[in-house]
Amino acid sequence: MDTQRSVVILGSTGSIGTQAIDVITRNPDRFRVTALSAGGAHLDLLAEQAVALAVEAVAVASGDAEQLRTAIRQAATHAGDPAYEPELLVGPDASTQVAGSGADVVLNGITGSIGLRPTLAALEAGSTLALANKESLIVGGPLVKAAAKPGQIVPVDSEHSAIAQCLRGGTEQEVRRLVVTASGGPFRGRTRAELAEVTPQQALAHPTWDMGLMVTTNSATLVNKGLEVIEAHLLFDLPFERIEVVVHPQSIVHSMVEFVDGATLVQASPPDMRLPIALGLAWPERLPDAAAGCDWTSAATWEFYPLDTEAFPSVALARQVGAAGATFPAVFNAANEVCVLAFHDGRIRFTDIVDTVARVVQGAGEGSCPGVNHSDTLDVETVLAADAWARERARQALGLEPRSAAPGAGRGTRSC
């Protein structure tokens, strides 16, 4: 058994972060949390987490340091430890600073491309990166892969965790294809015409998973599945033609690996992110009772359907973007984030999300943004410049007011 591992949790107040803390607190002999980071919207929860875990540092991307200090003092006093006072970091670079602190494991549970710098910082510090922030790998692509040593990135997405587990059953040369499963989201079976009238509330009613606004909406459009196809390509070094998507409404089979002899290995478990989170923290070991297993004494039916590419064109678009490489994935992801928020603000229809993303990607391909048609030798500034350009281009396409700074761009970016 491994000695106790030090852990930094990025995005501690979100869905991944809170479940990770649950796993860790049930295994205090295995893990010690040294730092937490969050966006800053839930300071009371962040303070409670910091006090309960006695972390050395707390980081927030935005907000006031005095408000954070007050929240921690109140939580510490309530817990009977008024002397507790961690190091506080506030600002856009705060998560990057704690990510690069040299912990044994950094769990990146941040949502969006703002997770890129923290991902690179964790890799450069030599930490094992438990990666739930798929966007940082997708937009960073070759930049992230070049920074990672073999085995340094452990996927936390349930699909990629499943593939990683199944790949233990054969050699790289024996793999024929990867099969990524999709629940189909709340709109499985609907036609494109029917999708035009769905509401934001309906889009957030995912049938099997409890996630945040962005990821849940991406699951409804299947943009999330498109991003996962790109992620699988980058993680496992298989060409896109050997990565397939199949709809599996029950979300019990999290993905599959087919081998050259015709055998297919599946990873099956009830939908519970604590299992892949626990694997990300303890890899390559398994934590006992990380999550409940399947009840094999009860009758059950598992269904699999082909993907409806007409109603859900996002996966095909993602394949094109992933194959183009360079900064096209950053453009795809950034435009989508803008469109999702516009949909929830009531500015556009559900089907406008992917349609608009496709137009922005097309504009990038036509050379509208200097730097987008860049080689695969990337740097952070080029990636974030493409991100910023795509956000503004999407806002223009939707008739929204331009912003002076793109949410995902961070500091020190140049505009296209």
C-alpha positions in Angstrom: 0.0 0.0 0.0 1.2 3.5 -0.8 2.3 5.9 1.9 0.0 8.9 2.5 -0.2 11.1 -0.6 -0.4 14.9 -0.5 -3.2 16.3 -2.7 -4.2 19.7 -4.1 -7.8 20.0 -5.2 -8.6 22.6 -7.9 -12.3 23.5 -8.0 -13.0 22.2 -4.5 -16.5 23.6 -4.2 -17.8 22.1 -7.5 -19.2 18.7 -8.2 -15.9 16.9 -8.7 -14.2 18.7 -5.8 -16.9 18.0 -3.2 -17.0 14.3 -4.2 -13.2 14.1 -4.1 -13.3 15.5 -0.5 -15.8 12.8 0.4 -13.4 10.1 -1.0 -10.5 11.6 0.8 -12.1 12.0 4.2 -13.1 8.4 4.1 -9.5 7.5 3.5 -7.5 9.7 5.9 -4.6 7.2 6.0 -4.1 7.5 2.2 -4.5 11.2 1.5 -3.6 14.6 3.0 -5.0 17.7 1.3 -2.5 20.5 1.3 -4.3 23.2 -0.7 -7.8 24.0 -2.1 -8.8 26.4 -4.9 -12.1 27.6 -6.1 -13.6 30.3 -8.3 -14.8 32.4 -5.2 -18.6 32.2 -5.5 -19.0 29.9 -2.5 -16.6 31.3 0.2 -18.5 29.8 3.1 -18.3 26.3 1.7 -14.6 26.8 0.7 -13.9 28.0 4.3 -15.6 25.0 5.8 -13.6 22.6 3.6 -10.3 24.4 4.4 -11.0 24.1 8.2 -12.2 20.5 8.1 -9.1 19.4 6.1 -6.6 21.8 7.8 -5.1 22.7 4.5 -2.0 24.9 4.3 -3.2 27.2 1.5 -6.5 28.4 0.0 -6.8 30.0 -3.4 -9.6 31.8 -5.1 -9.7 33.2 -8.6 -11.8 36.3 -7.8 -13.0 38.1 -4.7 -11.6 39.9 -1.8 -8.9 38.4 0.4 -10.4 40.0 3.6 -13.8 38.3 2.9 -12.1 35.0 2.5 -10.1 35.5 5.6 -13.2 36.4 7.6 -15.1 33.3 6.2 -12.2 31.1 7.3 -12.0 32.7 10.7 -15.7 32.2 11.3 -15.5 28.5 10.1 -12.5 27.9 12.3 -14.1 29.4 15.4 -17.2 27.4 14.8 -15.1 24.2 14.5 -13.3 25.0 17.7 -10.0 25.9 16.1 -9.8 29.7 16.2 -6.0 29.7 15.7 -6.2 28.1 12.2 -4.9 30.5 9.6 -3.8 29.1 6.1 -2.0 31.0 3.4 -4.4 32.9 1.2 -4.0 33.5 -2.5 -6.4 35.6 -4.5 -6.4 36.4 -8.2 -6.4 34.8 -11.7 -3.0 33.0 -11.0 -4.0 31.6 -7.6 -5.0 28.2 -8.8 -1.9 28.0 -10.9 0.3 28.7 -7.9 -1.2 26.0 -5.7 -1.2 23.6 -8.7 2.5 24.0 -9.0 3.2 23.5 -5.3 4.7 20.0 -5.8 1.9 17.9 -4.2 1.9 14.2 -5.0 -1.4 14.5 -6.8 -3.2 17.5 -8.2 -6.9 17.0 -9.0 -7.9 19.5 -11.6 -11.7 19.8 -11.3 -11.9 23.3 -12.8 -14.4 23.7 -15.6 -13.3 25.3 -18.9 -10.1 26.4 -20.6 -9.1 28.5 -17.5 -7.7 25.1 -16.3 -4.9 25.1 -18.8 -2.3 27.0 -16.8 -2.9 25.0 -13.6 -2.7 21.8 -15.6 0.7 22.8 -17.0 1.9 24.0 -13.6 1.0 20.6 -12.0 2.9 18.7 -14.7 5.9 21.0 -14.6 6.1 20.5 -10.8 6.2 16.7 -11.3 2.8 16.0 -9.7 0.5 13.2 -10.9 -2.4 15.1 -12.6 -5.8 13.6 -11.9 -7.5 15.3 -14.8 -11.2 16.1 -14.7 -10.7 19.4 -16.5 -10.8 17.8 -20.0 -10.7 21.3 -21.6 -7.1 21.9 -20.6 -5.9 18.8 -22.4 -8.2 19.5 -25.4 -7.2 23.1 -26.0 -3.6 22.6 -24.9 -3.2 19.4 -27.0 0.5 18.9 -27.9 1.5 21.5 -25.4 0.1 19.5 -22.5 1.3 16.2 -23.9 4.8 17.6 -24.3 4.8 18.7 -20.6 3.6 15.3 -19.3 5.8 12.4 -18.5 4.5 8.9 -19.3 1.7 8.0 -16.9 1.7 11.4 -15.3 -1.9 12.2 -16.4 -4.6 10.0 -14.9 -8.1 10.6 -16.5 -11.0 11.3 -14.1 -13.7 11.5 -16.7 -15.7 8.3 -16.2 -15.3 7.3 -19.9 -11.6 7.8 -20.0 -11.1 6.2 -16.6 -13.1 3.2 -17.9 -10.8 3.0 -21.0 -7.7 3.2 -18.9 -9.0 0.4 -16.7 -9.9 -1.8 -19.8 -6.5 -1.2 -21.4 -4.9 -3.1 -18.6 -6.3 -6.2 -20.3 -4.1 -6.0 -23.4 -1.1 -4.4 -25.0 -1.2 -1.3 -27.1 -0.7 -3.3 -30.2 -3.7 -5.5 -29.4 -6.2 -2.6 -29.3 -8.6 -2.4 -32.3 -10.8 0.5 -31.2 -12.1 2.5 -28.3 -15.9 2.7 -27.8 -17.0 5.7 -25.8 -20.5 5.5 -24.4 -22.9 8.4 -24.1 -26.1 8.5 -22.1 -27.8 10.5 -24.9 -28.7 13.2 -22.4 -32.3 14.4 -21.7 -33.1 14.7 -25.4 -32.3 11.2 -26.7 -34.7 10.3 -29.5 -35.8 13.8 -30.3 -35.5 15.1 -33.9 -33.6 18.3 -34.7 -36.9 20.1 -35.2 -38.0 19.1 -31.8 -34.8 20.2 -30.2 -35.3 23.8 -31.5 -37.9 24.4 -28.8 -36.4 22.8 -25.7 -35.8 25.0 -22.7 -32.7 25.6 -20.5 -34.5 23.9 -17.6 -35.1 20.8 -19.8 -31.4 20.8 -20.9 -30.3 20.6 -17.2 -32.5 17.6 -16.4 -29.9 15.0 -17.1 -31.3 11.5 -16.6 -28.3 9.9 -14.9 -25.6 12.4 -13.9 -25.6 15.4 -11.5 -23.2 18.0 -13.0 -22.8 21.7 -13.3 -24.5 24.0 -15.8 -21.8 23.9 -18.5 -21.1 20.2 -18.5 -24.8 19.2 -18.2 -25.7 21.4 -21.1 -22.8 20.0 -23.1 -24.1 16.6 -22.4 -27.5 17.6 -23.7 -26.0 18.9 -27.0 -23.4 16.0 -27.0 -20.7 18.6 -27.3 -19.3 16.9 -24.1 -19.1 13.6 -26.0 -17.3 15.4 -28.9 -14.8 16.8 -26.4 -14.3 13.3 -25.0 -13.5 11.9 -28.4 -10.8 14.5 -28.8 -9.6 13.7 -25.2 -9.5 10.0 -25.9 -7.4 10.6 -29.0 -4.9 12.7 -27.0 -4.8 10.4 -24.0 -4.5 7.1 -25.7 -2.8 8.0 -29.0 -5.4 6.3 -31.3 -6.6 7.9 -34.6 -10.1 9.3 -34.7 -11.3 6.6 -37.0 -10.6 4.0 -34.2 -12.7 5.9 -31.6 -16.4 5.4 -31.8 -19.4 6.7 -29.8 -22.4 4.6 -28.9 -25.5 5.7 -26.9 -26.1 3.8 -23.7 -29.0 5.3 -21.7 -28.4 3.4 -18.5 -24.8 4.9 -18.0 -23.7 1.6 -16.4 -21.1 0.7 -19.1 -18.8 3.7 -19.0 -16.8 2.8 -22.1 -15.2 -0.2 -23.8 -12.1 -1.4 -25.5 -12.3 -3.8 -28.4 -9.2 -5.9 -29.1 -7.9 -7.4 -32.3 -9.1 -10.9 -31.5 -12.7 -9.7 -31.2 -12.8 -9.6 -27.4 -14.3 -6.4 -25.9 -13.6 -5.4 -22.3 -16.2 -3.1 -20.6 -16.0 -1.2 -17.3 -19.4 -1.3 -15.6 -20.6 0.4 -12.4 -23.5 2.5 -11.3 -23.1 6.2 -12.3 -21.0 7.6 -9.5 -18.1 9.9 -10.1 -16.4 8.9 -6.8 -15.1 5.7 -8.5 -13.1 7.4 -11.2 -12.1 10.2 -8.7 -10.8 7.6 -6.3 -8.8 5.9 -9.1 -7.4 9.3 -10.1 -6.2 9.9 -6.6 -4.8 6.4 -5.9 -3.8 5.2 -9.4 -2.8 2.5 -10.1 -4.4 1.2 -6.9 -8.1 0.8 -6.1 -9.7 2.2 -2.9 -12.0 -0.3 -1.2 -15.6 0.8 -1.3 -15.0 3.9 -3.2 -18.5 3.6 -4.7 -21.3 1.0 -4.8 -21.0 -1.8 -7.4 -23.7 -3.3 -9.6 -26.4 -5.4 -8.0 -26.0 -8.6 -10.1 -28.9 -10.3 -8.2 -31.5 -8.0 -9.8 -32.7 -8.3 -13.5 -31.4 -5.4 -15.6 -31.3 -4.5 -19.3 -28.4 -2.5 -20.9 -29.3 -0.9 -24.2 -27.0 0.4 -26.9 -28.0 2.6 -29.9 -26.1 4.3 -32.7 -25.6 8.1 -32.4 -28.1 10.3 -34.3 -25.7 12.5 -36.1 -28.4 14.6 -37.8 -30.0 15.7 -34.5 -26.7 15.9 -32.7 -24.0 17.1 -35.2 -21.5 18.1 -32.4 -19.6 14.8 -32.3 -18.8 14.9 -36.0 -17.8 18.6 -35.7 -15.5 17.7 -32.8 -13.8 15.0 -34.9 -13.1 17.5 -37.6 -11.8 20.0 -35.1 -9.6 17.3 -33.4 -8.2 16.1 -36.7 -7.3 19.7 -37.7 -5.5 20.1 -34.4 -3.4 23.2 -33.6 -5.7 25.8 -31.9 -9.0 24.6 -33.6 -10.0 22.7 -30.4 -9.5 25.9 -28.4 -11.8 27.7 -30.8 -14.4 25.0 -30.6 -14.4 24.9 -26.8 -14.4 28.7 -26.3 -17.2 29.4 -28.8 -19.3 26.6 -27.2 -18.9 28.1 -23.7 -20.2 31.5 -24.9 -23.1 29.9 -26.7 -24.1 27.8 -23.7 -24.3 30.8 -21.5 -26.3 32.7 -24.2 -28.8 29.8 -24.3 -29.3 29.9 -20.6 -29.7 33.7 -20.7 -32.6 33.1 -23.2 -30.7 34.8 -26.1 -30.6 31.8 -28.5 -32.3 28.4 -29.1 -30.8 25.1 -28.2 -29.9 24.2 -31.8 -28.2 27.6 -32.2 -25.4 26.5 -29.9 -23.7 24.0 -32.1 -24.7 25.9 -35.3 -22.9 29.0 -34.0 -19.9 27.0 -32.9 -19.7 25.5 -36.4 -19.7 29.0 -38.0 -16.9 30.2 -35.6 -14.8 27.1 -36.4 -15.4 27.7 -40.1 -14.3 31.3 -39.7 -11.1 30.2 -38.0 -10.5 27.8 -40.9 -10.8 30.6 -43.4 -8.0 32.5 -41.7 -10.1 35.1 -39.9 -7.9 34.8 -36.8 -4.1 35.1 -37.2 -2.5 32.3 -35.2 -5.4 29.8 -35.5 -4.0 28.1 -38.5 -0.9 27.4 -36.4 1.3 24.4 -36.3 1.1 21.8 -33.5 4.1 23.6 -31.9 1.9 25.6 -29.5 2.5 27.9 -26.6 0.1 29.1 -24.0 -0.2 32.6 -25.4 -1.2 31.3 -28.9 -3.8 28.9 -27.4 -5.4 31.6 -25.2 -5.3 34.2 -28.1 -7.4 31.7 -30.2 -9.7 31.2 -27.2 -10.2 35.0 -26.8 -10.8 35.4 -30.5 -13.4 32.6 -30.6 -15.3 34.1 -27.7 -15.5 37.5 -29.3 -16.4 35.9 -32.7 -19.2 33.9 -31.1 -20.5 37.0 -29.3 -20.5 38.9 -32.6 -22.3 36.0 -34.4 -25.0 36.1 -31.7 -25.4 39.8 -31.7 -24.1 40.2 -28.1 -22.0 43.1 -26.8 -18.3 42.5 -27.0 -16.3 42.1 -23.8 -13.0 43.7 -23.0 -11.5 40.4 -21.8 -12.5 36.8 -22.5 -13.4 34.7 -19.5 -11.0 31.9 -20.5 -8.1 34.1 -21.7 -6.4 34.7 -18.4 -3.6 37.2 -18.2 -1.0 38.2 -20.7 -2.9 37.0 -23.8 -2.7 38.7 -27.2 -5.7 39.4 -29.4 -6.1 38.0 -32.9 
